[in-house]
Amino acid sequence: MVTTIKETAVQGPQQYQKGEPVRSEGDKPLGGAAAIATERVDLSAKAKELQRIRKVLDQVPDVREDKVRELKTRIANGEYAVNSGKIADKMLGESLIDTIA
């Protein structure tokens, strides 16, 4: 059984590729105040919490100046000692975790 294809069905992909909205035969542009579209966004409690956390994080400096100053002083005074065993243990532990995960 052969059915006819409506013109809007054929135009749909072409309009999509052009970035135009696809309109069916029943869609007619509205005039006057009804033509103004309003958008509304409702954020969930989780999204609001994430926004609040983001604001707090944005206020934290990228570099902890006090820590950098302390380390520079310790290095200059010869008081900063690197524990190579701890560094190696940490590197191996993280490597194992990455391998397992």
N, C-alpha and C positions, 0 to 999 in steps of 0.2 A: 504494500500500500504506500503510495507516494503522498507526502504532505507538503504544503507550501511553507517556505521559510519566510518569516516576517522580515521586513527591511531592517528593523532595529537589531535583529540577531546578527545580521551580516555586518552592520555598521559598528557593533560593539567592539570587536577586536581592533578595528581601524581607529576608532576614537580613543581606545585605551593606549595604543601606540603613540598617538599624538598628545596624550596627556589630557584629553578632554573627557568630561564626565559622560557616561552613557545614559541616554534618556530613552524611556519607553514612550509609546504613543500617548499614554495617559499623562505623562509629565508635561506640565505647562509652566512657564515661568510665572512667578507671582509678582504682582506689582505693588507699589506703595510700601507701607511700613512692614508688611508681611515678608518682603523680600530680604530684609536684614536678618542675617543668620547670627545667632548667638551660640557660643560654645560654653560648656560648663564642664569643669573637671572636679571630681570628688576624689580626694586622696584617702586611702585607707589609713588606719591607725599606724600600721607598720611603715607605710611610706612617709607619714609625718614624722615618725621617730627617726627614720633614716635621714630625713632632711635636717632634723635637729642635730643629729650626730655629725653630719657633714659640716654644719656651721661651726660646731665646736672644734672639729679637726682643722678647719680652715684657719682658725685662730692660733693653733699651735705652730710655733716656728719650725721650719725644716731642719735647722741646725740649732742644737742646744749649746749656745755660746758659753754657758757656765761650765759645762762638761769639757768643751774644747779647751777653754782657758786652763782648767785644772790639769788636763793631760799635757798640755804644752809646758806648764810649770814643772810637772813631775819629770818629763823627758829632759828639760833643760837642767834640772838638778840631779839627773842621773838616778832618780828614784823609781822610774818606770821600768819594770821587769816583765818580759814576755815569758809566759809559761808555755813552752812549745808542746809539752805533753798534753795540756788541756786543749790546746788548739787542734792537735792531731786527733784526740778523742772526739771532739765535737765534729770535726770534718768527717771522720769515719762513721759516727752515729747518724749524721744527716745523710750521708751516702747510702747507708743501709736502709734508712727510712724511704729514701727516693726509690731504691731498688724494689723494696717490698710493695710500695704503693703503686 
